[in-house]
Amino acid sequence: MPQPFTRADLARAEHHLLRDGRFANARVERVRLDGTDWIFKDFSSRAWWVRHGFGRFLLGREVRALQRLEGLPGIPSQAFRVDGCAMAARFVPGRTLGRVQLDGEPLSAEFLAALEGLLQQVHARGLVHLDTRGGNNLLMQPDGRPGIIDFQAAVSTRAMPGFLRRWFEGLDMGGIYKKWLQFQPAAMGAQRREHFDRINRWRRLWVFRGYFGLRK
């Protein structure tokens, strides 16, 4: 199947800068081509060692993760490598939960349960996101459904022993339960609260959490 567009096609696209990135991070844009919105991540303006080393690694990891998740609602679809320095995937509209919180809007227990279920579907495909604790990678779509974006830190769990896979999935889910605690503590239930407390104890013992982007 031919890729949806090339770098040359971007000359006729509408561009909206989302993050400039800088240094070792990609420049991230929302681009519109032929009526379709895409997220476009580009390392071409970065240093040589980033473009041809770390950047390629991150792009490849994210494209493979999104391709494994193809078909899940609220996850960027049709991911592909534009070239050696860039990737693209279908743009998922919505507001980050960080933005929702700044707007002073509560998150319902129904929304949080749907978000929990979506992450469980990600886990069922053999992946962990590993950056769910912040508010910038979790979305509320315009129709009120949840979304999850930015899988460059995602790790495959398919080759992991069962205990390690469950540990990583627990760390991942802890980010969702953090949102329960912030927005719907009364509806959280004892099981989710026990899971959240247990995950926090694990995280304090895990010296590699900074590498994977696991924030407080």
N, C-alpha and C positions, 0 to 999 in steps of 0.2 A: 504493500500500500504506500503510495507516494506521500511524503511529508506535506503537511498543510501549507507551509510557506517556507521561503528561504530568507536569508539575511537581505538579499537584494530586494525582496518584496516589501521590506519594512520602510523603504523610501516613500511608499504611497500610503503608509498606515498612519492612523491617528495615534499619538503617543501621549501618555500621562505618567509622569514620573511618580513612583511610590516610595522608593528608597534609593539614594545614591550609592549606598554601600560603603565605598572607599576602602582602601588598603586591600585586605584579603576577602572582602565581601562583594557579592555580585551587585551590579546596578539592576534594579528591579523596576519594570515598567508594565503598565497596562496598555496593550496595543489593540487597536481595532482594525481588522482587515475584512473587507467584504461583509460587513455587518456582524462579525463575530469578534468577541472580546477574548483576549489571551493574556496570561501572565507571562512575561518575558524576562528571564534572568540571564545577565550577560557579564562575563568576566573579561571581555576583549580589551577594556581600557585599563586593566590592572597590570601590575608588574609581570615580567616574563615568567618568574617562578610560580606566580599565582595562576596565570593563564594556562600554563602547561603542566602544572602539578596539582596543587590543592584544589584549584577551581574545577579542573576536569574530574577529579575524584568526587567532589560534592555534586556536580551536575549528573554524573553517571549514577550515583547512589539515589538521587531524588527521582530521576526518570525511571529507574528500575522499580523503585517503591511505588510510584504512581501507576505504572503499568500493571503491577500486581494487584492494585486496588481498583482497577478499571471497572466501572459499573456501579460502584458504591455511591449513593446520593450524598451530595455535600463535599465530595472529594474532587480536586481538579482532575479532569479527564483528558484523554488524547495527548498525553505527555510524549514529547519527542525531543531529540537533540537537533537544534537548528544547525549547529556546526560544532567544531571542537571547543568553542568558548561560550556557547549559549544553549539554553533549553527553553521550551515553551510548553504550556498546558492551558486548557480552557480555564478562563477566569471564573471564580466562584463569587458572585456578588454577595454583599452583606456587610454588617458591621462587626468588628472584633468585639469580644466580650469586654476588653478594656475600654473600648469606646462606649459600649452600652452602660458600663458602670459609671463612666464620666458623665453620661447623659442622665444619670440618676434613675434609670429604669431597673426594676427588679427582674430577675429571671425566675420563671415559674418552675415548680417541681416537675411539671410535664416536659418542659424544655430540657431540663437537666437530665431527666431520665432518658430522653431521646438522644442527647449527647453521649451519655454513658453507653447506650446501645450502639451508637455509631462507632465508638472506640472499640467496643467488643467485636464488632464486625472487622475492624482493622486487625485486631489480634487474631481473629479466626483465619485471616489470610496469611498469617505468619510474619507479622511486622509489629514493631513497637515504634511509636512516634518519638518519644523521649524529650519533647519540649512542650508539654501540656500545662505546665504550672503557671506560666504567664498568661496574659490576656490577649496576646496578639496573633496566636495561631488557631484560635477557636472563634467561630463565627456564628452570628444569628443572621440567617438569610432573610431576604425581604418577605418571604412567606412564613417566617417564624420557625423554620426548621434549622437544625444545627449544621455546621460545616467545620471541617478541619483542613488546614492548609499548611504549607511549608514543611515538607518531609525530608529536608536535606540532612537531618540528624537521625533519620529512621534507621533501624537495625533489623535485619532478618532474624527470626527466632527459630527457623525451621531446623537448623542443625544443632540447636541448643538442647542439652539435657532438660528433662521436664522441670526440675526444681529451679533451674536458672531461667527458663522461659517464664515460669509463673512469677518469679521475682521481678523480672523486667516489666512484665505486664502489670504487676502490682504497682511498681513505681510510676508507670504511665497513668494508671487509673487514679493514683493519688492526686494528680493534677485536676481531674474532674471532681473528685471529692472535696478538694480545696474550694471549688466554686460552690458546691453544696453548702459547705460550712459558711461561706460568705453570704449566700443569698437565701438559702432555705434550710437553716440548721434544724428547725423543728420538724421538717419533713424528711430529714436525712436518714433517720432510722439507726438502730443500734449497730447493724451489720456494717453499714457504710462508715460510721464513725469509728468502729473498731479497726476497720481496714485502714482508714486514714491515719489513725494513731500508730498503727503498726508500721505503715510505710514511712512515717516520719522518723521512727526509731531506726529503720533500715538506712534511711538516707544519711543520717548523722554518722553512720559507720562506713559509708561507701566513699572512699577517697577519690574515685574517678568521676564523681557526679558532675564536676565542672567541665570535664572534657565533653560530655554528652549534652551539655546545655541544661542540666537539671538545676533550676533556680529555686530559691526558697519560696 
